[in-house]
Amino acid sequence: MLADIVCGLAAAEPLWRPHVTHDPDLRARLRLLATPAYEVWLLGWTPGQAVGLHDHGDANGAFVVVEGTLTESRLVGGRVVDRARPIGAVGRVPRGAVHDVANRTDVLATSIHAYSWPLTSMGFYDPSGDRIGTERVDAVPALVASADVPRVLHPASRR
């Protein structure tokens, strides 16, 4: 389901493209949609930006790359496994999975991420899999709130 949401939004480029930003100092983030069941974020990545190995707390996640190439690193069996994610690639992140997303190229990248339930915390890990901290994720206003989602996403709204 989350992969369907991010892929559907990726195809609706006029809804998100005007909001893409890239900041060389901080990974650019915009909460596009917020509902009680899921939320969607637009992220801009400049070369060298990464999250670090993390989980999504109690949330499942999915993302799609819409510009550039990202590298997803997964912690699997005590080792880190990298996978390039070019434009159109979808990553699925089940609850409890530990991964990182990074722009290891010299060009800008952009991705769309969905989480269900909305993120409330993220755990961070070292490469051996030891948890090194937890960060609370505060809800921030979304571009489109729950009541407006059906109207904004309805195909007739793109005319």
N, C-alpha and C positions, 0 to 999 in steps of 0.2 A: 504494500500500500504506500509506504513512504517513498519508495523508488518511483511509483506512478505519479506521486505528487510533484517531486522535483523534476521529473522528465516532462510532465505536463506544463509546469511553469517555465521550464527552459524553452519549450516550444512557443510560449506566449511572450516572446522577447520584448514587445512594446510595453509590457507591464513592468519589467525589471531593468531593461537596458538604460533608461534615463537616470537610474539611481546608482549605477556602478561607479565606484571611486576606488582609488589606490593611494595609499599613504605610505611613504617609505619608512616612517617611524613606527606606525602601529598598523596591524592588519585591519583593514577597513571592514566594518560589520554594520549591516542594516537589517533589522527585524522586519521582514516583508509582510508576513501574515501571522496572526495569532488567533487561535481558537482554544477552547478548553481541552481539546484532544491532541492538538499538534500545533507546532509553530514552524515557520520557514524563515531562513536567514539568507541574505546575499552577502558573500564575502569577497573582498578584493585582496589579492596577494601580489606584493612586489617581490622581485628576486631575493631569495634568502629567507623569506618569512616562513615560519613554522609555528605550530601550536605546541609541540612537545608530546611525548607519549601520554595519553590520557584516556579516561573512560567518560561516558555520558551519564554517570549516576544511574538512575532508574529508567532512563530513556533509551529507546531504540533510535537509530539514526540512519539516514541515507543522504547521499550527496551526488551531484552531477557536476562535471566540469563543463563550463560554457565558454571558456576562453583560456588559451594557453595549455600548459600541462602541469599537473600536480603529481607529487609522489606520495602515495599512502604507504606508511610503514605499520606493520602489524607485529605485535608481540605474540609469537607462536612458539610454544614449547621452550621458553627461556631464551629465544633468540629473536632478533628483529629481521623481518622479511619485508623488502621493499617491492612496490609495484607502481609502475608509471601509470598515471591516469590522464590520458589525452582528452581533447574535446569530445564530449558525448559519453565518456566513461562514467559508469555509475558505481559508487561504493555503498555497500550495505554494512551497517555497523550494529550488530545485535547488542542488546543490553549486556553489560559486563565485559565486552570486548575492549582491548587496549590497543589504541592505534595513534598515529600521528599523521598529519597532513602538512605538506611543505611545498613551497615553490623552489625547486632546485635548478631552475633554468634562469636565463638572463632576460626573459620577457615577462610581461604582466600575465597574471592568471586570475580567473574569476570562477566562483562556484556557487551553487545553490544547495543549501542544506535543510533538511526537515528532521524534526525530533518529535517523538511521541512517547511519552508525555512531554510537554515543554520542559526544557532544561531547568533544573534547580541547583545542580552541583556538578562539578567535574573533578575526578580524581586524577592526580598526576603521578607518573611512575618514572623510575630510572630504567636504563636498558636491561637490567637483570630482572625486572618485574616487581621490584620493591616499591610500594607506594611511598611517595615522598611528600604528599600534601593533597589537600582538597580545597577547591575554590567554590564559593557560593556563586551562583549565576542569578543575578537579579533580573526580574522581568522589566523590560523597557518597552515604551510604546511602539506599536507596530504601525507600518504604513497603512495596512488594512486590518481592521479589527474584526472580531468574530461575526458580528451582525452584517457586515458589508461583504464578506467573502463570497457568498453565492452571487450577489449582484456583480461584483468585479470580475469574477472568474467565468461568468456565463458567456458563451460564445457571442451572443448578441452585443455584449459590451465592447467588443473589439472593432465594431463597425465605425 
